Amino acid sequence: MCGIAGCFLKRTIPSQERLKAAAQRLAHRGPDGEGFFCEEKVGLLHRRLAIIDLAGGHQPLTESRGEVTVVFNGEIYNFAELRRELEAQGETFRTRSDTEVLAVVVRRDGHEGLPRLRGMFAFAAYFHREKKLLLARDRVGKKPLFYTETPEGFFFASELPALLSLLGEIPPLSLEALEFYLSFRYVPPPWTIFSGVKRLFPGEYLLVAEGTLKERGFWAPLHPSPQAGIFFEEARERLRDLFDEAVRYRLVADVPVGAFLSGGIDSSLVVASMAAAQGRVHTFSVGFKDDPASELPHARRIADLFGTVHEEVVLGPESLSRLPEVIDRFGEPFANETALLSYLLAEEASRKVKVVLTGDGGDEVFGGYRRYQKFLKGPRWLPFLGGSKKGAREYFRHLCLFDREERKALLGRTCGWPEALIDSYWELVEGDPLIRMQFVDLKTYLPGDILFYADHTTMSFGLEARAPFLDQKIVPFGLGLPRAFKIRGKKGKFILRKLFPERIPEKFFERKKKGFSPPLKRWLKGPLGEEMRSFIREAPPLFYELLHKEAVEGVLQAELTGEVAKKIFALYVLARFLETFGVCDAKGL
């Protein structure tokens, strides 16, 4: 797990100064060392977090034949099996690292070798003879990769601030991305907040040669379902095997491994499988002062059940003072307040372990979100269960923060891009509307929100997060299950509740689902809320060139509900972002 960046220029040689600056911006991702590669117009850099082969896994790594040089962020979980296959075919290796296995796979097969990789990854591979660069991102987007093309050439990086250092300038803000942000609280792939800067879409690769870019996909989460006629007990047994296997793969490390534990279904199952595989587990939980809805007691029950080494982080409203640090790491506005919890929990966990397993993906793959149940509930939803855009628009209501009329008031116009994005994914899927909703979330919310903050917050402290529920075998299996295996009555993730009854009695999962988020409304009722409002009112000039002051003031003066608290928070984050990065113009203004 690391940070990577680089460039493929058109006429000049890479700037050592810019490469060093980008490496410094990625130092938190790789505190164990750095490396550089420069050849003619190509420059690659790597910041290392040593997880496997602590002595021999340095990068940039050139495989033994000297044909391909790789910089790689992530883990290839099946690298040992791939290595054995390659050795049987005559390949030799100088290290024990998964990076060298990756380099040999892409040297032999190029992008056609990507389906063989089981893991999470974002990498760049330079082919010396062909003078081309191959970049790829894992199937669901666990590892980030940002890029842009300018008259100077092609640039990429694991994080936006590092990419800006490589560019040596701040691009204008994208008005299209701003409308996405106001709708969703994040910017979905492939966009970023900066005009002309993109993030590589999950499950895609990019080929860069002299003057050309080619993007292609190598994986899709939906396949003709082999589970259409499966019995529940058969599905449960199959899933048990897949899940335990996914956890075992993610326990491979030469450093300590722990787990984030909320006490909910997903993280509890992860801990149960870890305990069965390795014995005692080190777990970490986060909760809130004087909050009856805090999940700490539930996490403690699971920790006690498995006898984990358990640690808790207890937060109050003063935690929001750390928000500018998070904005600086993210490099673009991001207003899911849960990211702050993940950031502070990762800070604590990084003092004890270098890897954590998480429950990310369980809701998307197995139908856990309450909005799924709300959409499907009762006869009033029947008109939206078909394939028409009405269904997509109705689901959009469950996703958006500022609706179309509110965005129009804030921006003075709206192009309807967020609604059109949801429409486009909704119409790609046929059949059960639950599958449609899950697919929309796998393409937008999961990579753009959940996995974005999971990666950036953990890697801020050199901590690697691994997500068994997002294993490439589990995702299509879960999506293809009959709806009744996922949602039954008022219960989501039905099959997960029944997965390991001998390890976790189902009574542990009887409580109502609670989102992993701070009590933002309560926190904004006091002085902190007034501080946020004051900061918004005194925001950088571009803020009020982008947004109408009267509409912003209407939000600030509205009665403080949970929804209004989120809107104030989103406006505050946008203002902080503009100040932090000194963005002074927007394309199209």
C-alpha positions in Angstrom: 0.0 0.0 0.0 1.5 3.2 -1.1 1.2 6.5 -3.0 2.2 6.8 -6.7 2.4 9.6 -9.2 4.1 10.4 -12.5 4.0 12.0 -15.9 4.5 11.2 -19.6 5.5 14.5 -21.2 5.3 15.5 -24.9 8.5 17.5 -25.4 10.4 18.1 -22.1 12.0 15.9 -19.5 10.2 15.5 -16.1 10.8 18.2 -13.5 12.7 16.8 -10.6 11.4 19.6 -8.4 7.8 18.8 -9.2 8.3 15.1 -8.7 9.8 15.8 -5.3 7.0 18.1 -4.4 4.4 15.5 -5.4 6.3 12.8 -3.4 6.2 15.1 -0.3 2.4 15.5 -0.7 2.1 11.7 -0.7 4.5 11.1 2.3 1.6 10.1 4.6 0.6 7.3 2.3 4.2 5.9 2.3 6.2 6.7 5.4 8.6 3.8 4.9 10.6 5.2 1.9 10.4 6.8 -1.5 11.8 6.1 -5.0 12.0 7.7 -8.4 12.3 6.6 -12.0 13.1 8.9 -14.9 13.7 7.9 -18.6 13.5 10.4 -21.4 9.9 11.9 -21.1 8.6 9.6 -18.4 8.9 10.2 -14.6 7.5 7.9 -12.0 7.5 8.2 -8.2 6.6 6.0 -5.3 6.0 6.5 -1.5 6.1 3.1 0.3 4.1 1.7 3.1 5.8 -1.7 3.7 3.2 -4.5 4.2 4.7 -7.5 2.3 8.4 -8.3 1.8 9.6 -5.4 4.0 13.2 -5.8 2.8 12.7 -6.4 -0.9 9.5 -4.6 -2.1 11.0 -1.2 -3.0 9.6 0.7 -6.0 9.7 1.8 -8.8 10.3 -1.8 -9.6 11.7 -3.1 -12.9 11.1 -6.8 -13.6 14.1 -9.1 -14.3 14.0 -8.7 -18.1 14.2 -4.9 -17.8 11.2 -4.4 -20.1 8.6 -3.0 -17.7 8.8 -0.6 -14.7 5.9 -0.4 -12.2 4.7 1.9 -9.5 1.9 0.2 -7.6 -0.5 1.1 -4.8 -2.5 -1.8 -3.3 -2.3 -5.5 -2.7 -2.5 -8.5 -5.1 -4.0 -11.1 -2.8 -3.4 -14.0 -5.1 0.2 -13.1 -5.9 1.5 -16.3 -4.4 -0.6 -18.5 -6.8 0.3 -16.3 -9.7 4.0 -16.5 -8.9 3.9 -20.3 -8.8 2.2 -20.4 -12.2 4.7 -18.0 -13.7 7.7 -19.9 -12.2 6.3 -23.0 -13.8 6.4 -21.2 -17.1 10.1 -20.2 -16.7 9.9 -16.8 -15.0 12.3 -15.9 -12.2 11.9 -13.5 -9.3 14.3 -11.5 -7.2 11.9 -10.5 -4.4 8.9 -11.9 -2.4 6.7 -8.9 -3.3 3.4 -8.8 -5.1 4.7 -5.8 -7.0 7.2 -8.0 -9.0 4.4 -10.5 -9.8 2.3 -7.7 -11.1 5.2 -6.4 -13.2 5.7 -9.8 -14.8 1.9 -10.3 -15.4 1.6 -7.0 -17.3 4.9 -7.5 -19.2 3.6 -10.9 -20.5 -0.1 -10.0 -21.0 -0.5 -6.2 -20.8 -4.0 -5.1 -20.0 -5.3 -8.6 -20.9 -3.7 -9.8 -17.6 -5.8 -7.5 -15.4 -8.6 -10.1 -14.9 -6.1 -12.4 -13.3 -5.4 -10.0 -10.5 -7.4 -10.5 -7.3 -7.0 -7.5 -5.0 -7.2 -3.8 -4.7 -4.9 -1.8 -6.9 -4.0 1.4 -8.8 -0.8 1.2 -10.8 1.2 2.6 -13.7 3.4 0.3 -15.8 5.9 1.8 -18.2 6.8 -0.4 -21.2 10.4 0.7 -22.2 10.5 -0.7 -25.7 7.0 0.4 -26.8 7.3 3.8 -25.0 3.8 3.4 -23.5 2.2 3.7 -20.1 -0.6 1.4 -18.8 -2.6 2.5 -15.8 -5.3 0.5 -14.2 -7.7 0.7 -11.2 -9.3 -2.2 -9.3 -12.8 -3.5 -10.0 -14.8 -1.5 -7.5 -12.4 1.4 -6.9 -10.8 0.7 -3.5 -7.6 2.5 -4.6 -7.7 5.9 -6.2 -6.1 7.2 -9.3 -6.4 10.8 -10.7 -5.1 12.0 -14.0 -5.2 14.9 -16.5 -3.8 15.8 -19.9 -2.4 19.2 -20.6 -0.4 20.7 -23.5 2.7 19.7 -21.5 1.7 16.1 -21.3 0.0 13.4 -19.2 0.0 13.5 -15.3 -1.4 11.1 -12.7 -1.3 10.6 -8.9 -2.9 8.7 -6.0 -4.3 12.0 -4.6 -5.4 15.3 -6.0 -2.9 17.5 -4.0 0.0 15.5 -5.4 -1.4 15.8 -8.9 -1.6 19.6 -8.4 2.0 19.6 -7.3 3.0 17.8 -10.5 1.0 20.3 -12.6 2.5 23.3 -10.8 -0.8 25.1 -10.9 -4.4 25.0 -9.7 -6.9 24.3 -12.5 -10.3 26.1 -12.6 -13.2 24.6 -10.7 -15.7 22.6 -12.8 -19.3 23.9 -12.6 -20.5 20.5 -13.6 -18.7 18.9 -10.7 -20.0 21.6 -8.3 -23.6 20.6 -9.2 -22.7 17.0 -8.5 -21.2 18.0 -5.2 -24.3 20.0 -4.1 -26.5 17.0 -5.0 -24.5 14.1 -3.5 -22.0 15.8 -1.1 -19.2 14.3 -3.2 -18.0 14.3 -6.8 -18.7 11.0 -8.5 -16.3 9.2 -10.9 -15.0 10.0 -13.4 -15.2 13.7 -12.5 -13.3 15.7 -10.0 -13.9 19.2 -8.7 -11.2 20.5 -11.1 -12.0 21.1 -14.8 -10.1 18.7 -17.0 -8.9 16.5 -14.1 -10.5 13.1 -13.9 -10.4 10.0 -11.8 -9.9 6.6 -13.5 -13.2 4.7 -13.3 -13.2 1.5 -11.2 -12.5 -1.6 -13.3 -10.9 0.4 -16.1 -7.5 0.8 -17.6 -5.9 3.6 -19.5 -3.2 3.3 -22.3 -1.0 6.3 -22.8 1.3 6.5 -25.9 2.7 9.4 -27.9 -0.2 11.9 -28.0 -3.0 9.4 -27.4 -5.2 8.2 -24.5 -7.4 5.1 -24.6 -9.8 4.1 -21.8 -11.3 0.7 -21.6 -13.1 -1.5 -19.0 -11.9 -4.9 -17.9 -14.7 -5.9 -15.4 -18.4 -5.4 -14.8 -20.1 -6.3 -11.6 -23.3 -7.7 -13.2 -23.3 -11.0 -15.0 -26.2 -13.4 -15.9 -27.1 -14.6 -12.5 -26.2 -18.3 -11.8 -28.1 -17.9 -8.5 -31.6 -17.5 -10.0 -32.8 -20.9 -8.8 -30.6 -21.4 -5.8 -32.0 -22.5 -2.4 -31.3 -20.3 0.6 -29.2 -22.9 2.5 -27.1 -23.6 -0.6 -26.5 -19.8 -1.0 -25.6 -19.4 2.6 -23.0 -22.2 2.6 -21.5 -20.9 -0.6 -21.3 -17.4 0.8 -19.7 -18.7 4.0 -16.9 -20.3 2.0 -16.4 -17.2 -0.2 -16.4 -14.9 2.8 -14.0 -16.9 4.9 -11.7 -17.2 1.9 -11.8 -13.4 1.2 -10.9 -12.7 4.9 -8.0 -15.2 4.8 -6.6 -13.5 1.7 -6.7 -10.2 3.5 -4.9 -11.4 6.6 -1.7 -12.0 4.6 0.8 -9.4 5.8 4.2 -9.1 7.4 2.9 -6.5 9.8 0.1 -6.4 12.5 -3.5 -6.6 11.2 -6.6 -5.4 13.1 -10.2 -4.5 12.3 -12.6 -1.5 12.5 -15.6 -2.7 14.5 -18.9 -0.8 14.7 -21.0 -3.6 16.2 -23.2 -3.7 13.1 -23.6 -6.8 10.9 -20.8 -6.2 8.4 -17.9 -5.4 10.7 -19.0 -8.1 13.2 -18.9 -10.8 10.5 -15.5 -9.6 9.5 -14.2 -9.9 13.1 -15.9 -13.3 13.5 -14.2 -14.7 10.4 -10.8 -13.2 11.5 -11.1 -14.8 14.9 -11.8 -18.2 13.3 -8.8 -17.8 11.1 -6.1 -16.3 13.3 -7.4 -16.3 16.9 -7.3 -13.0 18.9 -8.1 -9.8 16.9 -7.2 -6.2 17.7 -10.4 -4.1 17.2 -11.0 -0.4 17.1 -14.4 1.5 17.5 -15.5 5.1 17.5 -18.4 6.8 19.4 -19.6 10.1 20.8 -19.8 11.8 24.2 -23.2 11.9 25.9 -24.9 10.3 22.9 -27.5 7.6 23.6 -27.3 6.5 20.0 -23.6 5.8 20.2 -22.7 2.4 18.8 -19.9 1.8 21.3 -21.9 -0.5 23.6 -22.8 -2.7 20.6 -19.2 -2.9 19.4 -18.2 -3.8 22.9 -20.6 -6.7 23.0 -19.0 -8.2 19.8 -15.5 -7.5 21.2 -16.4 -9.3 24.4 -17.9 -12.2 22.4 -14.6 -12.8 20.6 -12.3 -11.7 23.3 -10.6 -9.0 21.1 -8.0 -6.5 22.2 -10.5 -3.6 22.0 -9.9 0.1 21.9 -12.4 3.0 21.7 -12.2 6.5 20.4 -14.7 8.9 22.0 -15.4 12.1 20.2 -17.2 15.4 20.9 -18.0 18.5 18.8 -14.4 19.7 19.2 -13.5 17.0 16.8 -14.7 19.2 13.9 -11.6 21.4 14.5 -9.7 18.7 12.7 -11.8 19.1 9.5 -9.3 21.4 7.7 -6.7 18.6 7.8 -9.2 16.2 6.1 -10.0 18.8 3.4 -6.3 19.2 2.7 -5.9 15.5 2.3 -8.9 15.1 0.0 -8.0 17.9 -2.4 -11.7 18.5 -3.2 -14.9 19.3 -1.3 -16.4 16.2 0.4 -19.2 16.6 2.8 -20.0 13.2 4.3 -19.3 14.0 7.9 -18.5 10.3 8.5 -15.1 10.9 6.9 -14.0 12.8 10.0 -14.8 9.8 12.2 -12.8 7.5 9.9 -9.9 9.9 10.0 -9.7 10.1 13.8 -10.3 6.3 14.2 -7.5 5.6 11.6 -5.2 7.9 13.6 -5.7 5.8 16.7 -5.5 2.5 15.0 -2.3 3.4 13.1 -0.5 3.5 16.5 -1.1 -0.2 17.0 -1.4 -1.9 13.5 -0.6 -1.2 9.9 -3.6 -3.0 8.3 -7.3 -3.1 9.2 -10.2 -5.1 7.8 -13.5 -3.2 7.4 -17.1 -4.0 6.6 -17.2 -1.6 3.6 -19.4 -2.9 0.8 -21.8 -5.1 2.8 -24.7 -2.6 2.4 -24.3 -2.2 -1.4 -23.8 -5.8 -2.2 -26.4 -7.4 0.1 -29.1 -4.7 0.2 -28.5 -3.1 3.6 -29.5 0.5 3.1 -32.8 1.6 4.5 -33.5 3.6 1.4 -33.7 0.3 -0.5 -36.5 -0.8 1.8 -38.3 2.6 1.6 -38.2 2.6 -2.2 -39.7 -0.9 -2.4 -42.2 -0.5 0.4 -45.9 -0.6 -0.3 -48.2 0.0 -3.4 -47.3 3.7 -3.7 -43.9 2.7 -5.2 -45.4 0.4 -7.8 -45.4 2.9 -10.6 -41.6 3.2 -10.2 -40.7 -0.5 -10.3 -40.2 -0.7 -14.0 -37.4 0.5 -16.2 -38.7 4.0 -16.8 -36.8 7.2 -15.8 -39.5 7.7 -13.1 -37.9 5.0 -11.0 -34.5 6.6 -11.3 -35.8 10.0 -10.4 -37.6 8.6 -7.4 -34.5 6.8 -6.2 -32.6 10.1 -6.8 -34.7 11.7 -4.1 -33.2 9.3 -1.6 -29.7 10.2 -2.6 -29.6 14.0 -3.0 -28.9 16.8 -0.5 -29.9 19.9 -2.5 -32.7 19.0 -4.9 -33.0 20.5 -8.4 -34.9 23.6 -7.3 -32.6 24.3 -4.4 -29.6 23.9 -6.7 -31.2 26.4 -9.1 -31.6 28.9 -6.3 -28.0 28.5 -5.2 -26.4 28.4 -8.7 -28.8 30.5 -10.7 -29.3 27.7 -13.1 -29.2 23.9 -13.2 -28.3 21.5 -16.1 -29.7 18.4 -14.4 -26.4 16.5 -14.6 -26.9 14.6 -11.3 -30.4 13.4 -12.3 -29.1 12.4 -15.8 -26.2 10.4 -14.2 -28.6 8.3 -12.1 -30.9 7.8 -15.1 -28.0 6.5 -17.2 -27.0 3.8 -14.7 -30.6 2.9 -13.8 -31.4 2.2 -17.5 -28.3 -0.1 -17.9 -29.9 -2.8 -15.7 -33.0 -4.8 -16.4 -35.2 -6.6 -13.9 -35.5 -6.2 -10.1 -35.4 -2.5 -9.0 -33.3 -3.6 -6.0 -30.6 -4.6 -8.4 -31.0 -1.3 -10.2 -30.5 0.6 -6.9 -27.5 -1.5 -5.9 -25.9 -1.0 -9.4 -26.4 2.8 -9.1 -24.7 2.8 -5.7 -21.8 0.6 -7.0 -21.1 3.1 -9.8 -21.5 6.3 -7.8 -21.9 6.2 -4.0 -19.5 3.4 -3.2 -16.4 4.6 -5.2 -17.2 8.3 -5.0 -18.1 8.5 -1.3 -17.4 5.4 0.9 -14.2 4.1 -0.7 -12.9 7.6 -1.4 -12.9 8.6 2.3 -12.0 5.1 3.5 -8.8 5.2 1.4 -7.9 8.8 2.1 -8.5 8.8 5.8 -6.7 5.6 6.6 -3.8 6.3 4.3 -3.4 9.7 6.0 -1.8 7.8 8.8 -0.1 5.0 6.7 -2.8 2.6 7.5 -4.0 0.0 4.9 -7.8 -0.8 4.8 -9.0 -4.1 3.3 -12.6 -4.8 2.5 -13.6 -8.6 2.3 -17.2 -7.8 1.2 -15.8 -6.2 -2.0 -13.9 -9.3 -3.1 -14.3 -9.9 -6.8 -16.1 -13.2 -6.2 -18.4 -11.9 -3.5 -19.7 -8.8 -5.3 -21.3 -10.6 -8.3 -22.5 -13.4 -6.1 -24.3 -11.0 -3.7 -25.8 -8.9 -6.5 -27.2 -12.1 -8.2 -29.0 -13.4 -5.2 -32.8 -13.3 -5.1 -34.2 -10.3 -3.5 -35.8 -12.3 -0.7 -32.2 -13.4 0.4 -31.3 -9.8 0.8 -34.4 -8.0 2.0 -37.1 -9.8 3.9 -39.8 -7.8 5.7 -38.1 -4.9 7.5 -34.7 -6.6 7.5 -32.0 -5.9 5.1 -28.9 -8.1 4.5 -31.1 -11.1 5.5 -28.5 -13.7 4.4 -25.7 -12.0 6.4 -27.8 -12.2 9.5 -27.9 -16.0 9.1 -24.3 -16.4 7.9 -22.5 -17.6 11.0 -25.1 -18.5 13.7 -22.6 -20.7 15.5 -20.2 -17.7 15.7 -22.6 -14.8 16.3 -26.2 -15.5 17.5 -28.7 -13.7 15.4 -29.9 -11.8 18.5 -26.8 -9.6 18.2 -28.3 -8.2 14.9 -31.9 -7.5 16.1 -31.4 -3.8 16.8 -32.4 -1.1 14.2 -29.8 -0.2 11.6 -27.9 3.0 12.5 -25.7 4.9 10.1 -22.1 5.4 11.0 -22.2 9.2 11.4 -21.8 11.8 14.1 -24.7 13.8 15.8 -24.1 16.7 13.5 -27.4 18.5 14.3 -26.7 18.4 18.0 -23.1 19.6 17.4 -24.2 22.6 15.3 -26.8 23.8 17.9 -24.0 25.5 19.9 -21.1 27.9 19.3 -19.7 25.6 16.7 -22.7 26.1 14.4 -22.4 29.9 14.7 -18.7 29.6 13.8 -19.5 27.6 10.7 -22.2 30.1 9.7 -19.8 33.0 10.2 -17.1 31.3 8.1 -19.6 30.7 5.3 -20.7 34.4 5.4 -17.0 35.5 5.1 -16.1 32.8 2.5 -13.5 33.5 -0.3 -14.7 35.7 -3.1 -15.2 32.8 -5.5 -17.7 31.2 -3.2 -20.2 34.0 -3.8 -19.4 34.2 -7.5 -20.5 30.5 -7.6 -23.5 30.7 -5.3 -26.2 33.3 -4.8 -25.8 34.9 -1.4 -29.6 35.1 -0.7 -30.0 31.4 -1.2 -27.0 30.6 1.0 -28.4 32.9 3.7 -31.7 31.1 3.4 -30.0 27.8 4.3 -28.1 29.4 7.2 -31.2 30.9 8.7 -33.4 27.8 8.3 -34.6 25.9 11.3 -31.9 23.4 12.3 -33.1 20.0 11.3 -30.8 17.0 10.5 -31.1 17.8 6.8 -30.3 21.5 7.3 -27.3 20.6 9.4 -25.9 18.6 6.5 -26.5 21.4 4.1 -24.7 23.9 6.3 -21.9 21.4 6.7 -21.6 21.0 2.9 -21.5 24.8 2.3 -18.8 25.1 5.0 -16.7 22.4 3.5 -16.9 24.1 0.1 -15.8 27.4 1.5 -13.0 25.7 3.4 -11.8 24.0 0.3 -11.7 27.2 -1.7 -9.6 28.8 1.0 -7.3 25.9 1.5 -6.4 25.4 -2.1 -6.7 29.0 -3.2 -9.0 28.2 -6.1 -9.8 31.6 -7.7 -11.7 30.8 -10.9 -14.2 28.4 -12.4 -14.6 27.2 -16.0 -17.7 28.8 -17.5 -18.1 31.7 -15.1 
